[in-house]
């Protein structure tokens, strides 16, 4: 389900929260669907395909390295997506605001999934 904090094409933190709300683990979210990872084919997970892949990669990053690094990667990815920080600054700012609103939940859920 698309949360009110979602701004298309999708900040990886916001999409990541949607993924972690729906799936019990990263392996379940990455399990092959018909053609792609389950989370990518799931209509409950909002966002452009590349942004869903990025959200999965950020979750992976958190599990392999650290939550802080994953949040930083997510922010960099959002800024560079469609070069929106420069070309669409209002959309970029709205996405940052949405991600900041969900960041505590993102961090909590990542910790529950085993991230440090």
Secondary structure, 3 states (H helix, E strand, C coil): CCCCCCCCCCCHHHHHHHHHHHCCCHHHHHCECCCCEHHHHCCCCCCCHHHHHHHHHHHHHHHHCCHHHHHHHHHHHHHHHHHHHHHCHHHHHHHHHHHHHHHHHHHHHHHHCCCC
